[in-house]
Amino acid sequence: MTKKYLTVLGIGLAIFFAGCSTDKEQVVTPEQMNFIKSQFDNTLAIAQDPTKIPRTTLEDGSLKTVGIYNWTSGFYAGNLWYMYALTGEERWKDEAIKWTEALDTIQYWSGNHDVGFMMYCSYGNGLKFAGKTEYKDILVQTAKSLSKRYDENTKVIKSWNYRKAWDGKTEWFFPVIIDNMMNLELMFEASLLSGDDSFKKIAIQHAETTMEHHYRDDFSSYHVVDYDTINGNVLDKATCQGFTDASAWARGQAWGFYGYVLCYRYTKDPKFLDFAENIANYMLDHPNLPEDLVPFWDYNVPDEGFVPEWDYNAADFREIPRDASAAAITCSALYELAGYSKQKDKFLTAADQMLGSLLSPAYMAYGEENKYFILNHSVGSIPHGAEIDVPLVYADYYLLEAIYRAKALSKN
């Protein structure tokens, strides 16, 4: 990668690694890395069409794929970019380019907020790891498309289009989900690449509005907030994938946490650092967080006072496996936060422990059941009855990112 196109993440991590150290001589063992490679080899052996993108496995163990407009479409290309970054092997770069460039038309799409996931995890990593400068204009165009979903009255980026809540009656005309914080990386980076500060201004305003309306006093987050497009008032606070409207859906907490860490990376505004630290402490100090630091799919599942609104028996879900995807997202963000925070030791220790758990046989996908992904035991959406206790492509993405960050620390 040329110095001209070094992203702010690269700069931030360089500073971070200079200020941190770890006693871990080896982040992953050769056996673990060989296993990870073998899983990707298995997938690539049958996934030939880059418009049919690996997402998870079906009940019979076969590979489930999605199209380019699915919100997870950029993660597989991102995984391949991280494999290239971790190994230096050109074959992963060649595959990463193939799976990235299949997403080309997404740059003009504004159908929902997920273009940040789709294009920054793919094209963004191509620019970062391989100096693919031709990807610059594609990322800027994607940010222009995402900007169309920003509203001056609500001061946030609209996540989904119109839909109804779980009760089948409440209508959401301008729903914003906590996941949307992850798309701000694209907006910040687009301002750096283009010199157009409008993208950065939208990102900052979205983050500030989300701080005000999505978060409770204990720094847990609602999943969905619906806004009035005329006066910007909040109309509803609810969940779509968590245990209850009032509970702390684990992956949602991870999305928000990661989002505020990256907001501090780009702005150096101390309010974002303070907010990220508070979210991290909420999760790490939560009484329901298991000893291995891999959370239940919702932090409040073990609490008797929480009863879901949707048509499932709450007792049926108190023993649901953990959400490895939430742990992987949190782990990756903790490594970065440790570089900024006075609580460095706490956050770095937690990240190391979390990564160690994910790389253990309890979560690594050894055996015949899962031939195509690295991690088991992730959760998509229990209320929808979808992807419960399965491998998920984005869990692998954030695991690889966490490994990459931990290895950089170890080398330093």
N, C-alpha and C positions, 0 to 999 in steps of 0.2 A: 504494500500500500504506500502511495506517495505521501509525503508530508502534507502536501496541499489538501488532501482529502482525509486527513486524520480526523476522525469524529471526536466530538467532545467526550464521548464515553471512553475512547482510547486515552485521551489526555487525563481524564478523571481517574481512570484506573492506574495510570502510570504514577500519579501522585499518591494514590491510595496504597499501591504496593510498596512505595518507598517508605510509607509511614507505618506499615504493619509487618508482622512476622508471624510465622507459625512453626511449631515444633514438628509438624508432620513432614517426614522426609518423602513420603510417597502418598499421593492423594488416592490414586487407584493402583491396584496391583496389576502386573502384566496379565494375570489370569482374568481379572475383571475386564481389562481393556480388550482382551481377545474375545471374551464373551460379547461385549458390546459390539465389536466389529462383526461377529458372526450373526448377530440379530439383524444388523443392517444388510449383510450379505443375503440372508434369507429373504428379506423383504424385497430387495432389488432383483432377486432371481425371478420373482413372480409379478412384480409391479413394474411393468414396462411402459405404460402410458402415463406421462406426467400430468395428465388432466384427471386421472383417477388416483387420488392421493390417499395414502395410508392414514387412518385415524384411530382404529381400535381393532379388536377381534370380535367375531361373532361367537355364539354359544358353542359351536362345533370347533372353535379354534381357528377358523379360516379368517383371512384378512378382510376387514371392512374398509372400503375406500369412499371418498367423497369427491365432489366436483370442485372446481376452482372458486366458486362463489360461497362455499362453506366457510364459516369463520375460522376453521382450523387449517385452511389450505396452505398457509405459509409456513407452518411449523416443520413439515417434513424437509423442505428445502433448508430451513434453518438448522435442523439437526445435521444435515449433510455438511453445511458450512462449519458447524462446530466440530464435526469429525475431521474436517480438513485442518482446522485450527489446532486441534489437539494432537494430530498425528503427522501433519505435513505431507501426507500422501496425496499425490495428484489425482488419484482416482476419485477421491471424495469431492474434490473441487469440480471435476468434470461432471459428476452426477449432480452436484449442487447447482451448477449453472443450468443444467437441463431442467431440473425441477423448479428452479426460480423463474426462468424465462417463460415457462408455461402460464404464468400468472400475469403476463403483460397487460391484458385488457383491464385488469382490476384497477389500474391507475385512473381510469376514467369513470369508475363506478362509485356512486354515492348512495347505494341501496341501504346500507346501515353503517354503524360506526366501526365495524371490525376490520376495515382496511388497514388500520395500524398493525394489528396482528398479522394480517395476510401479507403485507408488503414490506414492513420493516424487518420482520423475522427472516424474510427471504432476501429481498434486494438490499436491505440495510446491512445485513451481514455480508453480502457479496461485496459491497463497497468497503466495509470495514476490514474484512479478512483477505480479500484478493485485489483490492484497489480497482474494482470495476467502475471506473469513472463514468461510464455510459449509463450507470444506474442512477446517477445524481438527478437528472431531469425527470426520471420516472418517479422517484420519491417525492420530488417537489410537486409534480402533477397529482400524485395521490393525496398530498396534503391539501391541494386546491379542492379536490373532490370531497374530502372530509370536511373542509371548511363550510361547504354548502349546508351542512347539518347543524351549524352553529346558529343560535338565535339570540338577537340582541336583547329581547325582553326577558328570556329565561337566564341568559348568560351562561349557558352550557351547550354542549354538543349533544344532539338528540341521538339516543342509542338505537331504539327500535322504532318502527313505524306503529301505527295504531294497533292496539290489541286490548283484550280484556284481562282483568285480574282473575285469580283463582275462583272468586265467588261467581264468576260468569256474568256479573252485573256491572262492577266497577270498570269504567272505561279509562284507558290510558291513551291520551292523545300525544303527549310529549314525555314518554318514559326515558329516564336516564338511569343506567345501571352502574354499579361501582366498577365493573370491568372496564368501563370507558377510560378510567385513569391510565390504563396501559397504552392507549392510543396517543397519548400526549408526547411520547418519545418521538414519534414520526413528526409531529408538529414542531417541536423544538428543533429537531435536526433539519427540517426543511428550511427553517429560518436561517440556520447556519450555512446551509448549502446554497441558498438563493439570495441571501441578504435582505429578504422580505420579512420584516418583524411582525407582520400581521398574524402569522402562524403562531409565533411565540406568545403574542398577546392573547390569542384565543385559548392557548393551553393554560396560561396562568389564570385567566378568568375562570375557566372551567374548573381548575383545581381549587380556587378560592370558593367558588359557589358550592362545590362538592363538600368542602370542609364545613361549610355552614349548615347544609341541609341533610347530608347523608350520615353524619356521624353523631353518635350519642355521647353523653357526658363521659362514659368510660372508654371512649375511643373505639368502640365496636361500630360496625357500619350496617345500615340498611342495605338491602340489595337493590331495590327499585325505588326511585322517587319520581313521581309524575308532576309536571309543572303546567300551570296555566299559561298559554302562549300569549295572552293579552296583557296580563299584569305581572307575570313571572312568579306568582305565588305558588307555593307547594299545595298540591291537591291530594296526594296520597303517598304514604310510605309503606312499603310492603316487601314481600319476597316473591321470587319465582322459582328458585332452586333450593332455598334453605328450608330449615325445619319449621319455623314460624316467621311471621312478619317481624317479631321482636327479637329473634335469635340472631346469632352470629355465624352465618354460613362461612365455613372455613376458607373456601377458595376465594370468596368475596373479600374476606379480611386480607388475604394474601395479595389480591389484585390491588387493593387500595394502598397497602403498605409499599409495595414495589413502586406504585405510581408516585407516591410522595417522595421516595428516595430519589427517583429520577428527576422530579421537579427541583429538588435541591441541587442535584448535579448540574443542571442547566442554568439555574438562577442564582445559586448561593444565597438565597433568601432564608434567613434563620428560622422563619416561621414554618417552612416546609421541613427543615431538619427536625425541629422540635415535634412537629406533628408525626413524622415518620417514627421517631423514637417512642412516642407515646403509643402508637399502634403496635410497634414491636413489643413493648413491655406488656401491653394488654394480652397479646398472644402468648408470650413466653411465661408470664406469671399467672396465666389462667389456671384455676384449680382443676379443670377438666383436661388439661393437656397431658397426654401420656408421658411416661418416663423417657421413651425413645424420641420424643418431640415431633412425632408424626401425628397430626391431629385427627380427631373424628371428623366426619364430613361436615359437621356443624358443631361448634363449641358447646352448644346448649343441649345436644341430644341426651346426655345423661341426666339432665335436670328435670325433675318430675313436674315442675310448674309450667313447662312448655308443651302445649298441645297444638298440633298442626291444623291448619284450616282445610287441607286437602283430604281426599278420600282414601286415607291409609290409616291403619291402626298404629298409633305412636309406639306401642310396645314392640311392634315388629321390627323397628328400626333402631333400637337401642344397642344392638350388637353389630351394626353395620361396620365393616372394616374401615380402617382409616382412609383418609384421602391423601395418597402419596403426591398427587399433583399439587395440592395446597402446600405440602411440606417443601416440595422442590422449588416452587415460586418463592416462598418465604426464605428458604435457605440461600438462594442466589442473591436476593435483595439484602439479606443480613451481611453477606460478605462485602457488598458495596457500602452499606451503612456503617460498618465497622471502621471504614477508612475516613469517615467524616465525624464520627461521634466521640464524645468524651467517655461514653460507655463502651468503648471499643472492645475491651476484654470480655464483657458479658456477651456482646453480639457475636464476636468471633468464636468464642467457645460454643455458643449455641449453634452457629452455622456448622462448625466442625462436627458436633454431635449429630445434628440433623443429617448431614451428608453421610456420616458413618452409618446411620440407621438405614438410609435409603440404599446404600451400597451393600447392605448385609443380605443374606439369603432370605430374610423375612420379606423383603420387597423386590429384590432383583429377580428377574423372571427366568430363573433356572428351571430346566425341565421341559417337558413336551407340550404343556398346556399353552404356552405363549412363545411362539417361534419368531415373532416379528418386532417386539418392543423390548425395552430395557426393564421397565418397572411394571410390577403388578399393583393391585389394590388402589386404584383411583376411582373417583366417583364423578359421573357426569351430572345427572339430575335425578335424584330419588323421587321427588314429587311427580316427575314425568315417567317414572319407572324405566329410565333409560341409562345405560352404561353404568351399572352398579357393580362395583368391585371388579374392574376390568383394567387392562392397560390403556393408556391414552397418549396420543402423540405429543401433546403439550406437556405432559409430565416428563417425558424424555427430554424435551427441549430445555426445560428449566433445570433438569438434572445436569445435562451437558454444560449448560452455562455456568452452573455452580461449580462443576469440576474444573472448567476453564479458569474461573476466578480463583479457586483454591490452588490450582497448580501454579498460577502466576505468583501467588503469595509464597508458595513453597520454594519456588526458584529464587525469589528475592531474599 
